């Protein structure tokens, strides 16, 4: 869960690397560092605890010359955040420097072996063990850097994306990946490394997505790079085009990426539905579903696996698919699924959801189900991601880059894709009447305009949010499709404001949580006017009787709850199954404005990183 950037070419490397680190800082921001080979091929490593701006200050009086370098922004796994544990890590002789994203699981055995050989360690990290191991092999085998990296990775257990430099060798950069993302940007007489496309897109749109267990040796000025796998077979890398614009990874005048991404949701949903929701025909076109319809038709059940916000979207998918497609659905937290020896049948269909497509637990769950013969359908945002490569088929959300750590547009586009899958499956399986199908397709297409109306209430929500900065606890309640939205609203508040919050089904409130209610407890109740409306009204009355402070999300024109609740946010009317796409928007804005009123860094909340690429 770290950010990697590298450069080799004819330009000064330092400005490119620093700018790349700023763009990757959403992946980790507890320390940062840079390694450069200067014009005399001397190797310099500079690193410091804190954010990239701290590294820039540290480097002001340092030698930052050179046209080759690697850099890293860290989210700590092995070893607390500190100057010593920051990357890059030197080898003992300081002839090698290495950056690493991932976890080396057998680092302790390797470390003990190296200590017996006389190696000393100064950090608490598994990464230092890897760079020492590579140096040990170079010395023992008298081999090149590339050969030593190949041999070392053949003996390593775990996940990695690495970049390595060697003192005295200013024309070579070695990189490799397994289980952690790494891409190569191909420019004119220059190459770039990146954990994703954000540090590369400014310079080139041509990239190579490295696959697992691939090692690349990049030579200065080379027309082609050499890519081999751990079996030492040379591969022909495929150059692809980045589908990203520079403006998408800049704030565009917004104070935070999170607010920008909340406001971008109408556009993101238009891109998500473009060519898929066909309004003239009132039809859905998803080639991944149409081409594999027999897999779904014959499915014993559907498993949906995900983590975090994507898991909340998956819960909504369960409600949708079971109601409209009459297929049994189980939703699994990926980190639990992979370890509980689950029963998986060959006629199961697994839908795996991940914004980045690199979530380690989700990828492991996929491999487990795939190994048992299940058909795997992926939903992700990042083209060329690991999830896109290991699934049998799938659908991209096309949300555009999401830089804010707290997911917003990723959630709504995932829910939109699950809705499209549901409607098309229901039509193909004959479980939904055509008239209702067309009605829902039309309503889905119209949802973006309704989100825009809610976004116009941002100032109203901002003013309301100032009232709740005092709160130490929040409760979120919802029913049916909006129970997962309650979970998502609570997660957003926890992530960025550090206020404890819990989401519950509204009917479960009486089975314990009501004990928490007093005049200090804000309770968000999601209550659009549908079949369980009267029951939610009763729940609100019970809360008010105990002096709870109610923030209600209600349908436009509501009069009943509006007269009971302390604060009310109206949403436009739509079909019940589509309400999560609307009700989540005020919850995102509420959490954002509470967090900013408390002075929190909403784009980089403490202890969190965007893509959880390690266990």
Secondary structure, 3 states (H helix, E strand, C coil): CCEEEEEECCCCHHHHHHHHHHHHHHHCCCEEEEEEECCCCCEEEEEEECCHHHHHHHCCCCCCCCCEEEEEEECCCCCCCCCCCCCCEECCCCCEEEEEEEEECCHHHHHHHHHHCCCCCCCCCHHHHHHHHHHHHHHHHCCCHHHHHHHHHHHCCEEEEEEEEECCCCCEEEEEEEECCCEEEECCCCEEEECCHHHCCCCCCEEEECCCCEEEEEECCCCCCEEEECCCCEECCCCEECCCCHHHHCCCCCCCHHHHHHHCHHHHHHHHHCCCEECCCCEECCHHHHCCHHHHHCCCCEEEEECHHHHHHHHHHHHHHHHHHCCCEEEEEHHHHCCCCCCCCCCCEEEEEECCCCCHHHHHHHHHHHHCCCEEEEEECCCCCHHHHHCCEEEECCCCCCCCCCCCHHHHHHHHHHHHHHHHHHHHHCCCCHHHHHHHHHHHHCHHHHHHHHHCCHHHHHHHHHHHCCCCEEEEEECHHHHHHHHHHHHHHHHHHCCEEEEEEHHHHHHCHHHHCCCCCEEEEEECCCCCHHHHHHHHHHHHHCCCEEEEEEECCCCCHHHCCCEEEEECCCCHHHCHHHHHHHHHHHHHHHHHHCCCCHHHCCCCCCCCCCC
